[in-house]
């Protein structure tokens, strides 16, 4: 007599909150013949490890950003080229070190930032992303930090984080080793933004949004660089995804 087959137990469905991750324009990429839109794999991996579903959002018309973002539970504004100086310093000369400016990319990222902040959408802003948020809220940037001796390119350096800040809570610490790649930084913080982390040279390394309607963290460094081996850096993505998941369960 054949043995009865064990009852099949269906796996519970995996619900991953959708995290908008705007892509970056690239003039050339290896193995592709033409210009491309790209996403850093380390960013997507960090979101996925945290339990989120990275949604590679193609840059488009700014007036469509709100409608397209409506399907997402969170926003990750990634690094990239410099924001056009005219967007935060009308009439200023463009520093010779400014590079990879793309007005279409700026317009789309700024539209996403405005929309996410207005809706209280959980948001993590990384490097250029932090600068985009600062500009979106009326802040300014230093076009260049003073050349190779002063910039934070290809550097891992200590950062002090304000106790009680969102970034400290996500990191689980008030000090961290930050992997950086930037030659620009925040000059004057935008409306409601308060510095909450600093490099030893005084550079603002994180911003807090006073009275934020939703979870918000902005860091000048690249947490994705070491997130696979550093629980603190991965915690920033975990904070974003947890907040996004809560939004899915209790929609506004």
Residue frames relative to the residue before (quaternion, step in Angstrom):
aa qw qx qy qz dx dy dz
X 1.0000 0.0000 0.0000 0.0000 0.00 0.00 0.00
X 0.4248 -0.7239 0.4691 0.2748 3.63 -0.66 1.02
X 0.4997 -0.6433 0.4964 0.3001 3.49 -1.13 0.76
X 0.5055 -0.6440 0.4671 0.3339 3.61 -0.99 0.74
X 0.4484 -0.6840 0.5080 0.2702 3.52 -1.02 0.82
X 0.5188 -0.6428 0.4502 0.3392 3.58 -0.95 0.79
X 0.5537 -0.6165 0.4462 0.3379 3.52 -1.06 0.79
X 0.4231 -0.7007 0.5144 0.2559 3.54 -0.95 0.89
X 0.1755 -0.7770 0.5980 0.0886 3.52 -0.88 0.98
X 0.3407 -0.7528 0.5286 0.1944 3.50 -0.56 1.17
X 0.4734 -0.6546 0.5081 0.2987 3.53 -1.03 0.78
X 0.5063 -0.6278 0.4760 0.3508 3.57 -0.99 0.70
X 0.5496 -0.6275 0.4215 0.3557 3.60 -0.96 0.75
X 0.3453 -0.7136 0.5738 0.2056 3.53 -1.10 0.79
X 0.0937 -0.8004 0.5915 0.0254 3.55 -0.59 1.13
X 0.0437 -0.8018 0.5955 -0.0259 3.53 -0.43 1.23
X 0.3890 -0.7133 0.5185 0.2667 3.62 -0.65 0.98
X 0.4527 -0.7025 0.4916 0.2447 3.53 -1.00 0.92
X 0.1098 -0.7986 0.5914 0.0172 3.57 -0.68 1.15
X 0.3471 -0.7469 0.5323 0.1956 3.57 -0.55 1.18
X 0.0052 -0.7822 0.6208 -0.0512 3.56 -0.85 1.05
X 0.2296 -0.8094 0.5210 0.1439 3.61 0.04 1.25
X 0.4175 -0.7162 0.5090 0.2317 3.51 -0.97 0.94
X 0.3959 -0.7025 0.5479 0.2226 3.50 -1.36 0.31
X 0.4500 -0.6533 0.5345 0.2916 3.55 -1.07 0.75
X 0.0407 -0.7838 0.6196 0.0095 3.57 -1.03 0.80
X 0.4541 -0.7054 0.4745 0.2668 3.58 -0.78 1.01
X 0.7908 -0.0099 0.0275 0.6114 3.58 1.06 -0.78
X 0.0171 -0.7741 0.6325 0.0229 3.55 -1.21 0.56
X 0.5736 -0.5940 0.4377 0.3559 3.55 -1.12 0.68
X 0.8379 0.2015 -0.1948 0.4684 3.56 -1.11 0.89
X 0.6788 0.3916 -0.3095 0.5386 3.63 1.23 0.00
X 0.4676 -0.7305 0.4312 0.2486 3.56 -0.90 0.91
X 0.7911 0.2703 -0.1193 0.5357 3.56 1.13 -0.60
X 0.7202 -0.3621 0.3310 0.4905 3.54 -1.34 -0.18
X 0.1612 -0.8130 0.5585 0.0336 3.56 -1.12 0.68
X 0.3029 -0.6558 0.6292 0.2870 3.49 -1.41 -0.02
X 0.0746 -0.8405 0.5353 -0.0383 3.57 -0.76 1.06
X 0.1636 -0.7416 0.6410 0.1108 3.51 -1.36 0.39
X 0.4710 -0.6572 0.4993 0.3113 3.58 -0.95 0.79
X 0.4627 -0.7024 0.4640 0.2779 3.58 -0.68 1.07
X 0.6235 0.5620 -0.3510 0.4150 3.59 0.99 -0.79
X 0.6301 0.5247 -0.3301 0.4677 3.60 1.08 -0.68
X 0.6765 0.4844 -0.2899 0.4729 3.56 0.85 -0.99
X 0.6401 0.5275 -0.3253 0.4540 3.60 0.98 -0.82
X 0.6616 0.5164 -0.3129 0.4448 3.58 0.93 -0.88
X 0.6349 0.5117 -0.3207 0.4818 3.59 1.04 -0.77
X 0.6719 0.5027 -0.2950 0.4569 3.57 0.92 -0.94
X 0.6347 0.5252 -0.3294 0.4614 3.60 0.96 -0.82
X 0.6782 0.4992 -0.2825 0.4595 3.56 1.06 -0.77
X 0.6036 -0.5834 0.3512 0.4146 3.58 1.26 -0.15
X 0.5694 0.5930 -0.3843 0.4201 3.57 1.27 0.21
X 0.3719 -0.6812 0.5775 0.2533 3.54 -1.34 0.24
X 0.2669 -0.7852 0.5315 0.1723 3.63 -0.29 1.18
X 0.1669 -0.7831 0.5965 0.0550 3.54 -0.76 1.13
X 0.2634 -0.7897 0.5364 0.1387 3.57 -0.29 1.29
X 0.1211 -0.8361 0.5346 0.0197 3.57 -0.15 1.32
X 0.3558 -0.7446 0.5303 0.1941 3.54 -0.62 1.18
X 0.4822 -0.6554 0.4823 0.3246 3.62 -0.85 0.87
X 0.0465 0.8100 -0.5800 0.0735 3.56 -0.94 0.88
X 0.7821 -0.2997 0.2386 0.4915 3.52 -1.25 -0.46
X 0.5267 -0.6590 0.4313 0.3199 3.62 -0.83 0.90
X 0.6804 0.5025 -0.3132 0.4319 3.60 0.97 -0.74
X 0.6430 0.4813 -0.3314 0.4950 3.59 1.29 0.01
X 0.4486 0.7356 -0.4309 0.2683 3.57 1.27 -0.26
X 0.6663 0.5201 -0.3165 0.4305 3.59 0.84 -0.93
X 0.6754 0.4917 -0.2954 0.4635 3.58 0.88 -0.93
X 0.6789 0.4852 -0.2952 0.4653 3.59 0.94 -0.84
X 0.6657 0.5053 -0.3012 0.4591 3.57 1.04 -0.76
X 0.5261 0.6760 -0.3975 0.3290 3.60 1.18 -0.50
X 0.6655 0.5135 -0.3125 0.4424 3.60 1.10 -0.59
X 0.6706 0.5228 -0.2806 0.4453 3.59 1.27 -0.33
X 0.3975 -0.7254 0.5205 0.2118 3.56 -1.23 0.60
X 0.7976 0.0743 -0.0430 0.5971 3.58 1.27 -0.14
X 0.2522 -0.7596 0.5838 0.1367 3.54 -1.30 0.35
X 0.0926 -0.7516 0.6513 0.0479 3.53 -1.05 0.90
X 0.1458 -0.7851 0.5991 0.0586 3.57 -0.50 1.22
X 0.2259 -0.8390 0.4834 0.1067 3.61 -0.33 1.21
X 0.6605 -0.4746 0.4033 0.4193 3.51 -1.38 -0.09
X 0.1408 0.7856 -0.5954 0.0924 3.54 -1.33 0.00
X 0.7767 -0.3322 0.2555 0.4703 3.54 -1.26 -0.47
X 0.6964 -0.4884 0.3394 0.4015 3.54 -1.35 0.10
X 0.4722 -0.6181 0.5479 0.3080 3.54 -1.24 0.60
X 0.5523 -0.6219 0.4372 0.3420 3.59 -0.96 0.85
X 0.4934 -0.6964 0.4290 0.2959 3.62 -0.67 1.03
X 0.6126 0.5741 -0.3702 0.3975 3.63 1.01 -0.66
X 0.6030 0.5788 -0.3640 0.4109 3.59 1.18 -0.38
X 0.7989 0.2257 -0.1399 0.5396 3.61 1.16 -0.34
X 0.7730 0.2258 -0.1374 0.5767 3.62 1.23 -0.17
X 0.1744 -0.8317 0.5210 0.0794 3.56 0.36 1.27
X 0.8388 0.1945 -0.1608 0.4824 3.54 -0.86 1.02
X 0.5222 0.6509 -0.4181 0.3589 3.59 1.22 -0.13
X 0.5214 -0.5985 0.5010 0.3449 3.55 -1.18 0.57
X 0.4184 -0.6895 0.5293 0.2632 3.57 -1.12 0.67
X 0.4221 -0.7099 0.5065 0.2478 3.57 -0.72 1.09
X 0.5728 -0.6325 0.4066 0.3264 3.58 -1.02 0.81
X 0.6502 0.5353 -0.3205 0.4335 3.61 1.18 -0.45
X 0.4917 0.6577 -0.4402 0.3631 3.62 1.23 -0.23
X 0.0177 0.8319 -0.5501 0.0702 3.58 -0.81 1.00
X 0.8516 0.2062 -0.1507 0.4577 3.54 -1.38 0.38
X 0.2385 0.7654 -0.5570 0.2171 3.58 0.94 0.84
X 0.0323 0.7769 -0.6270 0.0482 3.57 -0.94 0.92
X 0.3576 -0.7800 0.4711 0.2042 3.58 -0.30 1.25
X 0.6295 0.5289 -0.3419 0.4550 3.60 1.04 -0.70
X 0.6377 0.5118 -0.3183 0.4797 3.58 1.03 -0.81
X 0.6421 0.5273 -0.3203 0.4551 3.59 0.93 -0.89
X 0.6799 0.5102 -0.3000 0.4330 3.56 0.80 -1.03
X 0.6767 0.4877 -0.2978 0.4643 3.59 0.94 -0.85
X 0.6687 0.4990 -0.3060 0.4584 3.59 0.88 -0.91
X 0.6531 0.5096 -0.3130 0.4645 3.59 0.97 -0.84
X 0.6344 0.5196 -0.3295 0.4679 3.58 1.03 -0.76
X 0.6377 0.5155 -0.3236 0.4722 3.60 0.99 -0.81
X 0.6547 0.5180 -0.3144 0.4519 3.58 0.93 -0.90
X 0.6504 0.5143 -0.3180 0.4597 3.59 0.87 -0.93
X 0.6853 0.4954 -0.2853 0.4511 3.56 0.87 -0.97
X 0.6737 0.5043 -0.3022 0.4478 3.59 0.84 -0.98
X 0.6765 0.4880 -0.3005 0.4625 3.59 0.91 -0.88
X 0.6512 0.5176 -0.3196 0.4537 3.59 0.99 -0.78
X 0.7281 0.4265 -0.2330 0.4834 3.58 1.04 -0.77
X 0.4160 -0.6937 0.4842 0.3335 3.58 1.20 -0.32
X 0.2834 0.7660 -0.5231 0.2434 3.57 1.14 0.64
X 0.5144 -0.6336 0.4620 0.3472 3.64 -0.80 0.89
X 0.0116 -0.8290 0.5528 -0.0836 3.56 -0.72 1.14
X 0.0622 -0.7377 0.6714 0.0354 3.51 -1.10 0.90
X 0.0915 -0.8003 0.5925 0.0115 3.57 -0.69 1.13
X 0.1263 -0.8202 0.5579 -0.0026 3.56 -0.72 1.16
X 0.8638 -0.0478 -0.0005 0.5016 3.59 -0.90 1.04
X 0.7973 0.1270 -0.0629 0.5867 3.65 -0.28 -1.14
X 0.6017 0.5836 -0.3584 0.4109 3.58 1.03 -0.78
X 0.6458 0.5002 -0.3208 0.4794 3.59 0.99 -0.80
X 0.6548 0.5100 -0.3127 0.4620 3.58 0.99 -0.81
X 0.6080 0.5455 -0.3415 0.4649 3.59 1.09 -0.73
X 0.6610 0.4931 -0.3109 0.4726 3.60 0.87 -0.92
X 0.6459 0.5247 -0.3267 0.4480 3.59 0.93 -0.85
X 0.6687 0.4812 -0.2937 0.4848 3.58 0.94 -0.87
X 0.6221 0.5566 -0.3380 0.4347 3.60 0.99 -0.84
X 0.7468 0.3701 -0.2030 0.5140 3.58 1.10 -0.69
X 0.6776 -0.5529 0.2749 0.3996 3.55 1.17 0.59
X 0.4840 0.6704 -0.4357 0.3557 3.59 1.23 0.23
X 0.3566 -0.7222 0.5512 0.2179 3.54 -1.33 0.13
X 0.3080 -0.7353 0.5794 0.1696 3.54 -1.35 0.37
X 0.4145 -0.6071 0.5966 0.3220 3.52 -1.34 0.33
X 0.4328 -0.7336 0.4565 0.2572 3.58 -0.58 1.12
X 0.7837 -0.0364 0.0146 0.6200 3.58 1.13 -0.55
X 0.4453 -0.7348 0.4564 0.2311 3.56 -0.97 0.87
X 0.7234 -0.4502 0.2521 0.4589 3.60 1.23 0.07
X 0.6947 -0.4844 0.2838 0.4497 3.57 1.12 0.52
X 0.7878 -0.3805 0.2241 0.4294 3.59 -1.33 0.14
X 0.6623 0.5233 -0.3245 0.4270 3.60 0.99 -0.68
X 0.7571 0.3848 -0.1903 0.4925 3.59 1.18 -0.56
X 0.6153 0.5810 -0.3560 0.3963 3.59 1.09 -0.59
X 0.3985 -0.7058 0.5390 0.2293 3.55 -1.28 0.40
X 0.2767 0.7515 -0.5481 0.2414 3.57 0.50 1.17
X 0.8364 0.0479 -0.0752 0.5408 3.55 -0.97 0.93
X 0.5231 0.6305 -0.4120 0.3989 3.58 0.98 0.85
X 0.1249 -0.7111 0.6827 0.1128 3.49 -1.24 0.65
X 0.1157 0.8209 -0.5433 0.1324 3.56 -0.49 1.15
X 0.5892 -0.5953 0.4055 0.3661 3.60 -1.17 0.46
X 0.1036 -0.7747 0.6229 0.0336 3.54 -1.13 0.79
X 0.2715 -0.7387 0.5976 0.1531 3.54 -1.02 0.89
X 0.1505 -0.8072 0.5696 0.0365 3.58 -0.81 1.06
X 0.5120 -0.6610 0.4598 0.2992 3.56 -0.95 0.91
X 0.4641 -0.6668 0.5098 0.2829 3.58 -0.88 0.97
X 0.7942 0.2997 -0.2334 0.4743 3.55 -1.03 0.84
X 0.5364 0.6200 -0.4104 0.3993 3.58 1.25 -0.10
X 0.6480 -0.5109 0.3921 0.4066 3.56 -1.27 0.37
X 0.6519 0.5163 -0.3200 0.4538 3.59 0.97 -0.85
X 0.6469 0.5054 -0.3263 0.4687 3.61 0.94 -0.82
X 0.6433 0.5282 -0.3226 0.4506 3.57 0.99 -0.79
X 0.6751 0.4892 -0.2898 0.4701 3.57 0.99 -0.84
X 0.6827 0.4776 -0.2769 0.4788 3.56 1.02 -0.85
X 0.3067 -0.7407 0.5262 0.2836 3.55 1.08 -0.76
X 0.7365 0.3178 -0.1938 0.5648 3.59 1.21 0.48
X 0.3653 -0.7105 0.5519 0.2390 3.54 -1.28 0.34
X 0.7217 0.2616 -0.2421 0.5934 3.57 1.28 0.27
X 0.0494 0.8002 -0.5949 0.0569 3.54 -1.04 0.75
X 0.3953 -0.6514 0.5801 0.2880 3.54 -1.33 0.28
X 0.1416 -0.8364 0.5291 0.0218 3.56 -0.45 1.25
X 0.2925 -0.7327 0.5924 0.1631 3.55 -0.97 0.95
X 0.0482 -0.8499 0.5226 -0.0463 3.56 -0.41 1.26
X 0.0538 0.7528 -0.6560 -0.0041 3.50 -1.33 0.48
X 0.4742 0.6494 -0.4751 0.3574 3.58 0.15 1.28
X 0.2246 -0.7558 0.5995 0.1377 3.54 -1.20 0.64
X 0.6705 0.4041 -0.2885 0.5514 3.58 1.34 0.05
X 0.0311 -0.7969 0.6025 0.0311 3.56 -1.25 0.30
X 0.6684 -0.4813 0.3750 0.4253 3.54 -1.31 0.17
X 0.2215 -0.7330 0.6285 0.1364 3.54 -1.07 0.84
X 0.7881 -0.0149 0.0383 0.6142 3.60 0.35 -1.23
X 0.4113 -0.7139 0.5023 0.2625 3.63 -0.73 0.98
X 0.5105 -0.6553 0.4748 0.2908 3.55 -1.16 0.71
X 0.7614 -0.3851 0.2740 0.4438 3.55 -1.37 0.08
X 0.8457 0.1596 -0.1374 0.4904 3.56 -0.81 1.04
X 0.6114 0.5602 -0.3482 0.4372 3.58 1.25 -0.16
X 0.0703 -0.7932 0.6049 -0.0040 3.53 -0.95 0.97
X 0.4781 -0.6565 0.4886 0.3189 3.63 -0.84 0.84
X 0.0388 -0.8209 0.5697 -0.0058 3.57 -0.95 0.88
X 0.7645 0.1611 -0.1663 0.6017 3.59 1.27 0.27
X 0.0908 -0.8117 0.5769 -0.0106 3.54 -1.08 0.82
X 0.4070 -0.6469 0.5865 0.2683 3.53 -1.23 0.65
X 0.6728 -0.5050 0.3469 0.4148 3.57 -1.24 0.26
X 0.6713 0.4739 -0.3067 0.4803 3.62 1.17 -0.43
X 0.6222 -0.5815 0.3217 0.4137 3.57 1.30 0.16
X 0.4377 0.6998 -0.4614 0.3253 3.60 1.24 -0.11
X 0.4372 -0.6756 0.5275 0.2725 3.58 -0.95 0.90
X 0.1342 -0.8340 0.5346 0.0256 3.57 -0.64 1.15
X 0.7878 0.0804 -0.0839 0.6049 3.60 1.27 -0.08
X 0.1885 -0.7692 0.6020 0.1021 3.53 -1.25 0.57
X 0.2349 -0.7371 0.6224 0.1186 3.53 -1.13 0.82
X 0.2645 -0.7588 0.5735 0.1592 3.60 -1.06 0.73
X 0.3433 -0.7632 0.5170 0.1801 3.54 -0.38 1.28
X 0.8451 0.1085 -0.1019 0.5135 3.56 -0.87 0.99
X 0.2182 0.7988 -0.5335 0.1726 3.60 1.12 0.55
X 0.4496 -0.7063 0.4843 0.2538 3.56 -0.96 0.90
X 0.7837 0.1264 -0.0754 0.6034 3.57 1.26 -0.33
X 0.7128 -0.4149 0.3202 0.4661 3.58 -1.31 0.10
X 0.0734 0.8020 -0.5856 0.0922 3.57 -0.88 0.97
X 0.1108 0.7591 -0.6372 0.0745 3.54 -1.00 0.90
X 0.0317 -0.7830 0.6213 -0.0019 3.55 -1.01 0.86
X 0.0025 -0.8048 0.5918 -0.0441 3.57 -0.73 1.08
X 0.4539 -0.7000 0.4868 0.2588 3.56 -1.06 0.79
X 0.6673 0.4941 -0.3071 0.4651 3.58 1.18 -0.42
X 0.5062 -0.6322 0.5011 0.3050 3.58 -1.37 -0.05
X 0.1890 -0.8195 0.5286 0.1151 3.64 0.05 1.20
X 0.5829 0.6032 -0.3721 0.3974 3.59 1.15 -0.53
X 0.5467 0.6412 -0.3991 0.3614 3.60 1.15 -0.54
X 0.8191 0.1966 -0.0661 0.5348 3.59 0.96 -0.87
X 0.3750 0.7755 -0.4568 0.2222 3.61 1.27 0.02
X 0.6173 0.5739 -0.3521 0.4068 3.59 1.07 -0.66
X 0.7877 0.2699 -0.1398 0.5358 3.60 1.16 -0.54
X 0.7038 0.3999 -0.2399 0.5359 3.58 1.29 -0.09
X 0.3543 -0.7754 0.4843 0.1967 3.57 -0.31 1.26
X 0.6125 0.5615 -0.3535 0.4297 3.58 1.07 -0.64
X 0.6829 0.4646 -0.2876 0.4849 3.58 0.87 -0.93
X 0.6291 0.5147 -0.3334 0.4777 3.59 1.03 -0.73
X 0.5795 0.6147 -0.3627 0.3935 3.58 1.14 -0.61
X 0.5829 0.5681 -0.3788 0.4406 3.59 1.12 -0.51
X 0.6733 0.4611 -0.2870 0.5017 3.57 1.00 -0.81
X 0.6088 0.5520 -0.3410 0.4565 3.56 1.11 -0.70
X 0.6432 0.5229 -0.3231 0.4566 3.58 0.98 -0.83
X 0.6443 0.5225 -0.3123 0.4629 3.57 0.98 -0.86
X 0.7146 0.4625 -0.2672 0.4516 3.57 0.76 -1.04
X 0.6235 0.5303 -0.3493 0.4561 3.62 0.99 -0.74
X 0.6679 0.4927 -0.3014 0.4693 3.58 0.91 -0.92
X 0.6411 0.5162 -0.3197 0.4694 3.57 1.04 -0.79
X 0.6420 0.5268 -0.3177 0.4575 3.59 1.01 -0.81
X 0.6457 0.5095 -0.3178 0.4716 3.56 1.01 -0.78
X 0.6264 0.5357 -0.3330 0.4579 3.56 1.09 -0.68
X 0.6251 0.5302 -0.3306 0.4678 3.58 1.08 -0.74
X 0.6913 0.4855 -0.2748 0.4592 3.58 0.97 -0.90
X 0.7881 0.1412 -0.0633 0.5958 3.57 1.09 -0.75
X 0.1021 -0.8389 0.5319 0.0535 3.60 0.45 1.19
X 0.5007 -0.6618 0.4733 0.2954 3.55 -1.12 0.73
